Amino acid sequence: MKIYTRGGGYELPVILDGEIQRDILFSTNRDEEWLDNQLKIQKISSPEDVFDAAVTDQGEFTVLRKRKGPNIPPMQH
């Protein structure tokens, strides 16, 4: 049995919890126009809808949307 793994790579976070990480984005030689286009491709209208988005060392864009679920009140003890 062979297990294939992708190794040696890294991701640079360009959005964290809805906030654009501009310093990191610009360090990848990309700008907010590029980021907006990447979000549109994923059918995401706003960075605020993103939990985590990153650029890999291979130039790939990865994104995790924020989950929208029921409003559950905090548990009280």
Summary of the structure (lengths in Angstrom):
residues: 77
radius of gyration: 15.7
end to end distance: 48.6
largest distance: 49.7
contacts: 155
relative contact order: 0.21
helix: 25%
strand: 26%
